[in-house]
Amino acid sequence: MTVAADPRGPDLLGRGGTDLLPRNDPRQYDELADDWWDPAGCFAMLHWLAASRATVLPAPSRAGALLVDVACGGGLLAPHVARAGYRHVGVDIGLAGLRLAASHGVRAVQGDALHLPLPDACADVVVAGEVFEHIPDLPAVTAEVCRVMRPGGTVVLDTIAATWFGRVSSITVGERLPGGPPQRLHDPALFVDRAALAREFGRHGVVLTLTGLRPPVVGYARWLLARALGRAVPTLSMAPTRLTAGLFQATGVRAPQSVPPTTGPAPTARQEP
Ligand SMILES: C[S@@+](CC[C@H](N)C(=O)[O-])C[C@H]1O[C@@H](n2cnc3c(N)ncnc32)[C@H](O)[C@@H]1O
């Protein structure tokens, strides 16, 4: 692939400056594939997010319970899902990530989050980590996530709010911080309106609870120090915060009785302290 130099030069990780694909181009994940499983690399925060998703996974309610990991990337959730006792199917658009996910025990399937290659109501849990902010059709991706959830099933997602704070924390500052999102991976125009997200899930009988997420301050300082000294970095998990205007997690349970999607007003999200 021919690439142009990034006029802003390399970022603080010494990356960038070469791969100037358009913002939100999923091919960037293929180019960065070597970083998926590096806890000190440019996907470090995804490791911390996977750890915080694991804290809200319900225990499996039946033998052979299935967790569908929409946009599983390199499969960072795999050890957490195995520990929780679910079968783990991961769907992603990118082959490089899927290969890694498969090597970590995920049953990896290539597909688009807008057309999941899975049957209706197959999943006890659907996880969609850091993908809603990459998809331009919120109603369609929400409908797909809800379609594959069993009645009574759980959804766990995290994404970035369409706010001034979301843009500053994830792009202006976040893209320049070690461990933060690599440059140009996000298009702020696709960040997620929290009310619209809650409304779309509500149409499918899922009431979302939102919790803000931030890196743990002391843990992050230790991570930076260890990384600078070339030592093994500590394992972090995101800290919960009341502020959902930046990075946030949303969880919900699909109504036990399968309800047809509604078009009227839907329940709004609960904000969790
Ligand atoms: C920020 S990564 C998150 C990966 C993983 N969920 C995690 O948290 O480690 C976003 C992932 O979304 C995938 N992706 C982007 N658009 C997609 C789409 N339309 N359908 C499926 N996967 C998509 C990318 O290939 C990438 O692996």
The ligand as an SDF file (V2000), in Angstrom:
LIG
                    3D

 27 29  0  0  0  0  0  0  0  0999 V2000
  -11.7530   -0.2970   18.7010 C   0  0  0  0  0  0  0  0  0  0  0  0
  -11.7800   -1.8790   17.9320 S   0  0  0  0  0  0  0  0  0  0  0  0
  -12.5690   -2.7920   19.2140 C   0  0  0  0  0  0  0  0  0  0  0  0
  -12.2160   -4.2330   19.1560 C   0  0  0  0  0  0  0  0  0  0  0  0
  -12.7120   -5.0640   20.3630 C   0  0  0  0  0  0  0  0  0  0  0  0
  -14.1380   -4.9730   20.5200 N   0  0  0  0  0  0  0  0  0  0  0  0
  -12.0050   -4.6340   21.6100 C   0  0  0  0  0  0  0  0  0  0  0  0
  -12.5970   -3.8610   22.3850 O   0  0  0  0  0  0  0  0  0  0  0  0
  -10.8570   -5.0380   21.8050 O   0  0  0  0  0  0  0  0  0  0  0  0
  -13.0500   -1.7260   16.7260 C   0  0  0  0  0  0  0  0  0  0  0  0
  -13.2490   -2.9760   15.8920 C   0  0  0  0  0  0  0  0  0  0  0  0
  -14.4220   -2.7760   15.1120 O   0  0  0  0  0  0  0  0  0  0  0  0
  -14.2280   -3.4290   13.8770 C   0  0  0  0  0  0  0  0  0  0  0  0
  -15.2260   -2.8860   12.9630 N   0  0  0  0  0  0  0  0  0  0  0  0
  -15.3410   -1.6230   12.4960 C   0  0  0  0  0  0  0  0  0  0  0  0
  -16.4320   -1.5000   11.7320 N   0  0  0  0  0  0  0  0  0  0  0  0
  -17.0340   -2.7260   11.7210 C   0  0  0  0  0  0  0  0  0  0  0  0
  -18.2130   -3.2430   11.1290 C   0  0  0  0  0  0  0  0  0  0  0  0
  -19.0010   -2.4770   10.3780 N   0  0  0  0  0  0  0  0  0  0  0  0
  -18.5300   -4.5240   11.3280 N   0  0  0  0  0  0  0  0  0  0  0  0
  -17.7340   -5.3320   12.0910 C   0  0  0  0  0  0  0  0  0  0  0  0
  -16.5980   -4.9000   12.6770 N   0  0  0  0  0  0  0  0  0  0  0  0
  -16.2610   -3.6090   12.5040 C   0  0  0  0  0  0  0  0  0  0  0  0
  -12.7830   -3.1440   13.5320 C   0  0  0  0  0  0  0  0  0  0  0  0
  -12.2930   -4.0460   12.5700 O   0  0  0  0  0  0  0  0  0  0  0  0
  -12.1330   -3.3050   14.8990 C   0  0  0  0  0  0  0  0  0  0  0  0
  -11.7000   -4.6130   15.1090 O   0  0  0  0  0  0  0  0  0  0  0  0
  1  2  1  0
  2  3  1  0
  2 10  1  0
  3  4  1  0
  4  5  1  0
  5  6  1  0
  5  7  1  0
  7  8  2  0
  7  9  1  0
 10 11  1  0
 11 12  1  0
 11 26  1  0
 12 13  1  0
 13 14  1  0
 13 24  1  0
 14 15  1  0
 14 23  1  0
 15 16  2  0
 16 17  1  0
 17 18  1  0
 17 23  2  0
 18 19  1  0
 18 20  2  0
 20 21  1  0
 21 22  2  0
 22 23  1  0
 24 25  1  0
 24 26  1  0
 26 27  1  0
M  CHG  2   2   1   9  -1
M  END
$$$$
